[in-house]
Amino acid sequence: MIIKIAVSSDNHIDVNRQDPEEVLAFQSQWLQAHGIDYYLFAGDLFNNFQKTADYMSLLQSKTPSTKVFYIAGNHDMLGASSEEQIENFASDQYLHNQYVDLPGTDWRLIGNNGWYDYSFSTYRDQAKEVERWKKVFWLDSSTPQDESDGQRVARVLTQSRQQLIAAQHHNKKVLFLTHFAPRHELLAPKPAAVNTPRRERIYQMINAMMGSDALGNLLADYPSVQTVFYGHLHGQHPDWRWHGISFLHQAVGVKNKRINEWQAPMFEQQWVKTLRVMEF
């Protein structure tokens, strides 16, 4: 049995000033027309947790031939009522700390939102300084969070390890869906414009919020992990092989007056261009 999946991330429908109903209609039509069995979204749809959940529910209802699953990115987590909601939101489509076995195959899809622990930054050992910067300048400072970023990553690792052990016990090959980058090597090269101490500091502070090497190290400990889908970084990032794992990025990105991360002129074209379609 062949199963066809499509993976996307970082659509940022509100930031990109797109009409949600038009995007919904286009994505639903495209997924059905191309015989997609599973549509996986790796986070950052809206700057609001409930709006993302509602959109995914509507997409599922309008695309009955496709199973729709998603995890939350840092933008989606905005507006959540609590960290408890982010961790345990009741939805058949929300894949955080959940798994789905692909029928007729030995593949298991595991999802985890992920988080960051500053390990991509030269400030990795200066947590208090990063926390102060984050509180003033970074979007995530308004996300409900009852613990430090390091503690949050520790929970991500515990959850992921438990899921990977269970998959190994059932002799499953693993597709892993997460939002934040799981290795620093996935970052884009440092821009030439980062050429002053002030710009270097900002660059390093932003890198601190991009992901965690610890998650990548954990995934590499399990030979059952074959493919990791991640987002968050925006821009174009080449496929990367490490310890037998393929790391794949599929972000639509942002286009506005200040930033243009698209390689296509229109949102729908950019979504199709960056969409990752695979058969298993």
Number of C-alpha atoms within 10 A of each C-alpha: 8 11 15 16 20 22 23 26 31 26 25 21 20 14 14 15 12 14 10 13 12 11 17 17 14 12 19 20 13 15 18 15 9 11 14 21 20 19 23 22 30 30 29 29 28 26 21 18 23 16 14 22 21 11 16 20 18 16 21 18 14 16 22 12 15 21 16 25 23 29 28 31 27 23 21 24 26 22 15 18 13 14 15 12 13 22 14 12 16 9 10 11 18 25 26 24 18 16 20 13 16 16 11 10 13 14 20 23 21 23 29 27 24 29 27 25 23 26 20 25 21 15 17 16 12 11 16 10 12 19 17 12 15 18 12 9 12 14 13 15 15 13 18 17 14 11 10 12 17 16 14 17 20 18 14 20 21 13 17 23 17 12 19 26 13 12 23 17 9 11 13 18 21 25 21 21 29 28 29 26 29 28 19 17 12 20 16 13 7 11 8 6 8 13 10 8 9 9 12 15 15 14 16 18 24 18 21 24 24 25 28 23 17 18 23 20 14 15 23 16 12 19 14 21 25 19 19 23 25 28 28 25 21 19 18 16 16 11 11 14 12 11 14 14 19 16 22 21 29 29 32 32 28 22 18 11 6 6 9 13 15 22 16 15 10 10 21 16 14 18 22 16 15 21 18 19 15 11 10 12
